[in-house]
């Protein structure tokens, strides 16, 4: 072979290799804004008496292969590995052994699955089942997850066929069943066998289908769930991954604070957003210097600008640099108040002053209801969180079944969350992952409902 033939052969090999190795969609045409679709599946969804060890998918367009492979889940999957064989718009998954006999398998394609051309992801997980026996398992578990984001949020279920034995550590053992949530946090397990399940909601930051500790987040249910022939569908299994209110000790809260013009003091309100509720709590973060606490307390003032009335502040130092301030006597509706502190005698050589206006009475509503509980042993804490403003929340504590009411609620959309305070500390105990200890029993009511000004939302029943 002469030199030119060798060069041509190498060039042809390189061209063919690159053409096969890279997924290149056709050039030209309109921008692709639609997510990929699965147009063929084998075995056919809901089919029975399936034999073999492979699954085939065909798509309506070229898809991102890696995203599909990382988004594919089969349950139950323990002890069964598989490989992907791609050909154009088709992929065949081949397992290392045949599917088990008399078993229902559930397939989930997660929300990270996307196409090549536009990088468009599917909006909700794709889920279907098939059986190697004569029938499909029919158990269902469903609910909703409350989270500030649903990116990488999964629900993991561990299965125990009988009443004996425990469940594994989710940090070390993969779940028997796994699914993702819709854009609004809804999840559903279908085609489950009879038996006992322990379920977790997890934000799986490292995508390994395990709870790896921070930065992963996890939420537990107060009890395990049992599916049986006469009770094989359980709904309203709701999780709280994170409550919408501010955790003032978190780095995220500090990042949310706004600096003053001199970059000395950071607060949870500033002149650009100066409306507050009567019971507003002020936070002051001294970012660059540790403040002289006595100077601040001695020179701090909250006053009504119209009447000159001085409101006595209550000081709560969260840490050496973060101060919470509130008043026992609440300001009047529609009043304008000034919040000031004279730091001219400190190293800052600075006077701080900000004005706030209290919302009018017409902006506030009320809720009332009762607790439905078999035995009132522990206090019940009710919290109401504004879904658009983390600085706004309300609460009350009940010690009997006489009912509850919360007044002066700023109009808006809210999450109503209640829990049985078994340790009487006023804080929701989230449980322990392993060794397992359940969280305090809780209720998420209506996930969000609207409060309107000058209105009353009555007859709310919170059943434990």
C-alpha positions as CSV (number, residue, x, y, z in Angstrom):
1,X,0.0,0.0,0.0
2,X,1.4,3.4,-1.0
3,X,1.6,6.4,1.3
4,X,-1.5,8.1,-0.1
5,X,-3.6,5.0,0.4
6,X,-2.5,4.7,4.0
7,X,-3.4,8.4,4.6
8,X,-6.8,7.9,3.1
9,X,-7.5,4.7,5.1
10,X,-6.5,6.5,8.4
11,X,-8.7,9.5,7.5
12,X,-11.7,7.2,6.6
13,X,-11.3,5.3,9.9
14,X,-11.2,8.5,11.9
15,X,-14.2,9.9,10.1
16,X,-16.3,6.7,10.7
17,X,-15.2,6.5,14.3
18,X,-16.1,10.0,15.1
19,X,-19.4,9.7,13.3
20,X,-20.3,6.7,15.4
21,X,-19.0,7.9,18.7
22,X,-20.7,11.4,18.7
23,X,-24.4,11.9,18.6
24,X,-24.9,14.7,16.0
25,X,-28.4,15.7,15.3
26,X,-29.3,16.9,11.7
27,X,-28.3,20.5,11.1
28,X,-30.7,23.3,10.2
29,X,-34.4,23.5,10.8
30,X,-36.4,25.2,13.6
31,X,-35.1,25.3,17.2
32,X,-36.0,22.1,19.1
33,X,-38.0,23.0,22.2
34,X,-39.9,19.7,22.8
35,X,-38.6,17.0,25.1
36,X,-37.9,13.5,23.7
37,X,-40.7,10.9,23.5
38,X,-40.6,7.2,23.8
39,X,-42.4,5.8,20.8
40,X,-41.8,2.0,21.4
41,X,-41.1,-0.1,24.5
42,X,-40.5,-3.8,24.8
43,X,-41.8,-5.5,26.9
44,X,-45.1,-3.6,26.3
45,X,-46.2,-1.7,29.5
46,X,-48.5,-3.8,31.7
47,X,-47.7,-7.0,29.9
48,X,-47.5,-10.3,31.7
49,X,-45.7,-13.7,31.4
50,X,-42.5,-11.9,30.1
51,X,-39.4,-14.0,29.7
52,X,-35.8,-13.1,28.8
53,X,-33.3,-10.5,30.0
54,X,-33.7,-7.4,27.9
55,X,-35.7,-4.2,27.5
56,X,-35.9,-2.1,24.2
57,X,-36.7,1.6,23.8
58,X,-37.2,3.6,20.6
59,X,-37.3,7.4,20.6
60,X,-38.8,10.0,18.3
61,X,-35.4,11.8,18.0
62,X,-31.8,11.5,18.9
63,X,-31.4,11.5,22.7
64,X,-28.6,12.3,25.1
65,X,-27.4,8.7,25.8
66,X,-25.7,9.5,29.1
67,X,-28.7,11.3,30.5
68,X,-30.9,8.3,29.6
69,X,-28.5,5.8,31.2
70,X,-28.3,7.9,34.4
71,X,-32.1,8.4,34.5
72,X,-33.0,4.7,34.1
73,X,-34.2,2.8,37.2
74,X,-35.6,-0.7,37.5
75,X,-37.2,-1.9,40.7
76,X,-36.6,-4.2,42.3
77,X,-33.0,-4.3,41.0
78,X,-30.8,-5.8,43.6
79,X,-28.3,-8.3,42.2
80,X,-29.2,-7.5,38.6
81,X,-26.7,-5.4,36.5
82,X,-27.2,-4.4,32.9
83,X,-25.5,-2.8,29.8
84,X,-26.7,-0.4,27.1
85,X,-26.5,-1.2,23.4
86,X,-27.2,1.9,21.3
87,X,-28.2,2.1,17.7
88,X,-29.3,5.5,16.4
89,X,-32.6,6.4,18.1
90,X,-32.9,3.0,19.8
91,X,-31.3,1.3,22.9
92,X,-31.5,-2.2,24.2
93,X,-30.7,-3.0,27.8
94,X,-29.4,-6.4,28.4
95,X,-29.3,-7.8,32.0
96,X,-26.7,-10.2,33.3
97,X,-29.4,-12.8,34.1
98,X,-33.0,-13.5,33.2
99,X,-35.7,-11.7,35.0
100,X,-36.9,-13.5,38.2
101,X,-40.0,-15.6,37.8
102,X,-43.4,-14.4,39.2
103,X,-42.2,-10.9,39.8
104,X,-43.5,-7.4,38.8
105,X,-40.8,-5.0,37.6
106,X,-41.3,-1.3,37.6
107,X,-39.3,1.0,35.2
108,X,-38.8,4.7,35.8
109,X,-37.1,7.1,33.4
110,X,-36.2,10.2,35.5
111,X,-36.4,13.9,34.7
112,X,-32.8,14.3,33.7
113,X,-33.5,12.5,30.4
114,X,-33.0,14.9,27.5
115,X,-32.6,15.1,23.8
116,X,-29.5,16.0,21.9
117,X,-30.6,18.9,19.7
118,X,-32.2,21.2,22.2
119,X,-31.1,19.7,25.5
120,X,-34.8,19.5,26.4
121,X,-35.6,17.4,29.5
122,X,-38.8,15.6,30.2
123,X,-40.9,17.4,32.8
124,X,-42.2,14.4,34.8
125,X,-40.8,10.9,35.2
126,X,-42.0,8.1,32.9
127,X,-43.1,5.0,34.7
128,X,-44.5,1.6,33.6
129,X,-44.5,-2.0,34.7
130,X,-44.4,-5.6,33.4
131,X,-44.6,-9.0,35.0
132,X,-42.9,-12.3,34.6
133,X,-45.9,-14.0,36.1
134,X,-49.6,-14.1,35.2
135,X,-50.5,-10.9,36.9
136,X,-49.2,-7.5,37.9
137,X,-48.7,-6.4,41.5
138,X,-51.3,-3.6,42.2
139,X,-50.1,-1.8,45.3
140,X,-49.8,2.0,45.2
141,X,-48.2,4.6,47.4
142,X,-48.5,8.3,46.7
143,X,-48.1,11.7,48.2
144,X,-46.5,15.1,47.9
145,X,-43.1,16.5,48.9
146,X,-42.7,20.1,50.1
147,X,-39.4,21.5,49.1
148,X,-38.0,24.8,47.9
149,X,-36.6,23.0,44.8
150,X,-37.4,19.6,43.2
151,X,-34.2,19.3,41.4
152,X,-32.7,15.8,42.1
153,X,-35.5,15.0,44.6
154,X,-36.3,11.3,44.7
155,X,-38.5,9.0,46.8
156,X,-36.9,5.8,47.9
157,X,-38.9,2.8,49.2
158,X,-37.4,-0.2,51.1
159,X,-39.4,-3.5,51.1
160,X,-40.0,-6.1,53.7
161,X,-42.3,-8.9,52.8
162,X,-43.4,-9.9,56.3
163,X,-43.7,-8.4,59.8
164,X,-40.3,-9.6,60.9
165,X,-36.9,-8.1,60.3
166,X,-35.8,-4.5,60.0
167,X,-34.8,-2.2,57.2
168,X,-31.3,-1.4,56.0
169,X,-29.4,1.8,56.3
170,X,-30.2,4.1,53.3
171,X,-26.7,5.4,53.5
172,X,-25.3,1.9,52.6
173,X,-28.1,0.0,50.8
174,X,-29.8,0.9,47.6
175,X,-33.7,1.1,47.7
176,X,-35.9,-1.7,46.4
177,X,-38.1,0.9,44.6
178,X,-37.3,4.5,43.5
179,X,-39.1,7.3,41.7
180,X,-39.0,11.0,41.1
181,X,-41.5,13.8,41.6
182,X,-43.5,15.9,39.1
183,X,-42.7,19.6,38.8
184,X,-45.1,20.4,41.7
185,X,-43.7,17.7,44.0
186,X,-46.2,14.8,43.4
187,X,-44.9,11.2,43.5
188,X,-46.4,7.8,43.0
189,X,-45.2,4.2,43.4
190,X,-47.3,1.8,41.3
191,X,-47.4,-2.0,40.9
192,X,-46.0,-2.7,44.4
193,X,-46.2,-6.1,46.1
194,X,-47.9,-6.8,49.4
195,X,-45.8,-6.2,52.4
196,X,-44.2,-3.5,54.6
197,X,-42.4,-0.4,53.2
198,X,-40.2,2.3,54.7
199,X,-40.1,5.4,52.6
200,X,-37.7,8.3,52.4
201,X,-37.7,11.5,50.4
202,X,-34.2,12.6,49.5
203,X,-32.5,15.4,47.6
204,X,-29.8,13.2,46.0
205,X,-27.0,15.7,45.2
206,X,-24.4,13.2,44.2
207,X,-27.0,11.0,42.3
208,X,-25.9,7.7,43.8
209,X,-29.4,6.7,45.1
210,X,-28.1,6.6,48.7
211,X,-28.3,9.1,51.5
212,X,-24.8,10.4,51.7
213,X,-25.3,13.0,54.4
214,X,-24.7,16.7,53.7
215,X,-25.3,18.2,51.2
216,X,-28.0,15.5,50.7
217,X,-31.2,16.2,52.5
218,X,-33.6,13.5,53.7
219,X,-37.1,13.4,55.2
220,X,-38.8,10.5,57.0
221,X,-42.4,9.4,57.6
222,X,-43.7,8.9,61.2
223,X,-44.4,5.2,60.5
224,X,-43.9,2.4,58.0
225,X,-46.6,1.6,55.5
226,X,-48.2,-1.8,55.0
227,X,-49.9,-2.9,51.8
228,X,-52.2,-5.9,51.8
229,X,-55.0,-7.3,49.7
230,X,-57.8,-5.2,51.2
231,X,-55.6,-2.1,51.6
232,X,-53.2,-1.8,48.8
233,X,-53.5,1.9,48.0
234,X,-52.2,4.5,50.5
235,X,-52.2,8.2,49.6
236,X,-51.3,11.5,51.3
237,X,-47.9,10.2,52.4
238,X,-46.4,13.7,52.4
239,X,-42.9,14.8,53.2
240,X,-41.3,18.0,54.4
241,X,-37.7,18.3,53.0
242,X,-37.4,21.8,54.3
243,X,-40.0,24.1,55.9
244,X,-40.4,27.5,54.1
245,X,-39.7,29.7,57.1
246,X,-36.3,31.1,57.8
247,X,-33.7,29.1,59.7
248,X,-31.9,32.1,61.1
249,X,-28.8,30.0,61.9
250,X,-28.3,28.8,58.4
251,X,-25.8,30.3,55.8
252,X,-28.7,30.7,53.4
253,X,-30.4,33.1,55.8
254,X,-27.3,35.3,56.2
255,X,-27.0,35.4,52.4
256,X,-30.6,36.7,52.1
257,X,-29.9,39.7,54.3
258,X,-29.4,43.1,52.6
259,X,-26.6,45.5,53.4
260,X,-27.0,49.2,54.2
261,X,-25.4,51.8,52.0
262,X,-22.2,51.7,54.1
263,X,-22.0,47.9,54.0
264,X,-21.8,47.8,57.8
265,X,-25.2,46.3,58.8
266,X,-27.2,43.6,57.0
267,X,-30.9,43.3,57.7
268,X,-33.9,41.2,56.6
269,X,-35.7,44.4,55.3
270,X,-34.4,47.6,53.7
271,X,-35.8,50.8,52.2
272,X,-36.7,49.1,49.0
273,X,-39.1,46.8,50.6
274,X,-40.3,48.5,53.8
275,X,-43.7,47.1,54.5
276,X,-43.9,44.9,57.6
277,X,-46.5,43.1,59.7
278,X,-47.2,44.4,63.2
279,X,-45.3,41.5,64.9
280,X,-42.3,41.7,62.5
281,X,-38.9,40.5,63.8
282,X,-35.9,42.5,62.8
283,X,-32.5,40.8,62.2
284,X,-29.2,42.7,62.2
285,X,-26.0,41.0,61.0
286,X,-22.7,42.8,61.7
287,X,-20.6,41.2,59.0
288,X,-17.2,42.8,59.2
289,X,-16.8,43.6,62.9
290,X,-17.9,42.0,66.2
291,X,-20.3,44.7,67.6
292,X,-20.2,46.1,71.1
293,X,-23.4,44.6,72.4
294,X,-23.8,47.1,75.3
295,X,-23.5,50.1,72.9
296,X,-26.1,48.6,70.6
297,X,-28.6,47.8,73.4
298,X,-28.1,51.2,75.0
299,X,-28.6,53.2,71.8
300,X,-31.2,51.2,70.0
301,X,-34.7,52.8,69.4
302,X,-37.9,51.8,67.7
303,X,-40.3,54.7,67.4
304,X,-43.6,55.8,65.8
305,X,-42.8,58.7,63.6
306,X,-46.2,60.3,63.8
307,X,-46.9,60.1,67.6
308,X,-43.3,59.8,68.9
309,X,-44.2,56.7,70.8
310,X,-41.2,54.5,71.8
311,X,-41.6,50.7,71.6
312,X,-39.4,48.9,74.0
313,X,-37.2,46.4,72.1
314,X,-36.4,42.9,73.1
315,X,-32.9,41.7,72.2
316,X,-31.9,38.1,71.3
317,X,-28.4,37.5,70.2
318,X,-28.4,34.5,67.9
319,X,-24.6,34.6,67.9
320,X,-21.9,37.2,68.3
321,X,-22.7,38.8,65.0
322,X,-26.4,38.2,64.5
323,X,-29.1,40.0,66.5
324,X,-32.8,39.5,66.6
325,X,-35.0,42.3,67.8
326,X,-38.8,42.5,68.4
327,X,-41.3,44.4,70.5
328,X,-43.8,43.0,73.0
329,X,-46.2,45.8,72.2
330,X,-47.0,45.7,68.4
331,X,-47.1,48.9,66.3
332,X,-50.4,50.2,65.0
333,X,-51.7,49.4,61.5
334,X,-50.7,51.9,58.9
335,X,-48.1,53.5,61.2
336,X,-44.6,54.4,60.1
337,X,-41.9,53.4,62.5
338,X,-38.2,54.2,62.6
339,X,-35.6,51.7,63.6
340,X,-32.3,53.3,64.6
341,X,-29.1,52.6,66.5
342,X,-26.4,55.2,67.2
343,X,-23.0,53.6,66.7
344,X,-21.1,56.9,66.5
345,X,-19.2,56.1,69.7
346,X,-18.0,52.7,68.4
347,X,-15.3,51.8,65.9
348,X,-17.9,52.1,63.2
349,X,-18.5,55.8,63.8
350,X,-21.9,55.3,62.2
351,X,-25.6,56.1,62.8
352,X,-28.1,53.7,61.4
353,X,-31.7,54.5,60.7
354,X,-34.4,52.8,58.5
355,X,-38.2,53.5,58.2
356,X,-40.9,50.9,57.9
357,X,-44.6,51.1,57.2
358,X,-47.0,48.7,58.9
359,X,-49.6,47.1,56.6
360,X,-53.2,48.3,57.1
361,X,-55.8,46.2,58.9
362,X,-57.6,45.4,55.6
363,X,-54.6,43.3,54.5
364,X,-55.1,40.7,57.3
365,X,-57.3,37.7,57.6
366,X,-58.0,34.9,60.2
367,X,-58.2,31.1,60.4
368,X,-59.8,28.9,62.9
369,X,-60.4,25.1,63.4
370,X,-59.8,22.2,65.7
371,X,-57.6,19.2,66.2
372,X,-58.9,15.7,65.6
373,X,-56.8,13.4,67.8
374,X,-57.6,10.2,69.6
375,X,-55.7,11.2,72.8
376,X,-54.3,14.6,73.7
377,X,-51.1,13.7,75.5
378,X,-48.6,16.2,74.1
379,X,-48.9,19.8,72.9
380,X,-49.7,20.3,69.2
381,X,-47.8,23.1,67.5
382,X,-49.4,24.8,64.5
383,X,-47.3,26.8,62.1
384,X,-48.4,28.9,59.2
385,X,-45.7,29.8,56.6
386,X,-46.1,32.5,53.9
387,X,-45.0,30.8,50.7
388,X,-43.8,34.1,49.1
389,X,-42.0,35.7,52.0
390,X,-39.9,33.7,54.4
391,X,-39.9,36.5,56.9
392,X,-43.6,36.0,57.5
393,X,-44.9,33.1,59.7
394,X,-47.4,32.6,62.4
395,X,-48.0,30.0,65.1
396,X,-49.8,28.7,68.1
397,X,-49.6,25.9,70.6
398,X,-52.6,23.8,71.7
399,X,-52.8,21.7,74.8
400,X,-56.4,20.5,74.5
401,X,-59.1,20.0,71.8
402,X,-60.9,23.2,72.4
403,X,-60.0,24.5,69.0
404,X,-57.6,27.1,67.6
405,X,-57.6,30.4,65.9
406,X,-54.8,32.6,64.4
407,X,-55.5,36.3,63.9
408,X,-53.9,39.0,61.9
409,X,-52.5,36.9,59.1
410,X,-51.2,38.9,56.2
411,X,-53.0,38.0,52.9
412,X,-51.2,35.6,50.7
413,X,-50.7,31.9,50.0
414,X,-49.6,29.8,53.0
415,X,-48.5,26.3,54.1
416,X,-50.2,25.1,57.3
417,X,-48.0,22.6,59.1
418,X,-48.9,21.0,62.5
419,X,-47.0,18.5,64.6
420,X,-47.3,16.6,67.9
421,X,-44.6,18.1,70.1
422,X,-43.6,14.9,71.9
423,X,-40.5,16.4,73.5
424,X,-42.3,19.7,74.3
425,X,-39.4,21.8,72.9
426,X,-41.5,23.8,70.4
427,X,-39.4,22.5,67.5
428,X,-40.2,19.8,64.9
429,X,-38.1,16.7,65.5
430,X,-37.2,15.3,62.0
431,X,-36.3,11.8,63.2
432,X,-33.1,9.8,62.9
433,X,-32.2,8.0,59.7
434,X,-30.2,5.0,61.1
435,X,-30.7,3.6,63.7
436,X,-34.2,4.6,62.6
437,X,-36.2,6.9,64.9
438,X,-39.4,8.3,63.4
439,X,-40.1,12.0,63.3
440,X,-42.8,13.6,65.4
441,X,-46.2,13.0,63.8
442,X,-47.1,15.8,61.5
443,X,-49.7,17.1,59.1
444,X,-49.3,19.2,55.9
445,X,-52.7,20.8,55.4
446,X,-53.7,21.5,51.7
447,X,-50.0,22.2,50.9
448,X,-51.0,25.7,50.1
449,X,-54.1,27.8,50.6
450,X,-54.9,31.4,50.3
451,X,-55.7,33.9,53.0
452,X,-57.5,37.0,51.9
453,X,-57.7,40.4,53.7
454,X,-60.8,41.0,55.9
455,X,-61.8,37.3,55.7
456,X,-62.0,34.3,58.0
457,X,-61.1,30.7,56.9
458,X,-63.1,28.5,59.3
459,X,-63.6,24.9,60.2
460,X,-60.1,23.7,59.5
461,X,-59.8,20.2,60.9
462,X,-56.3,18.8,61.5
463,X,-56.5,15.0,61.9
464,X,-53.7,13.0,63.4
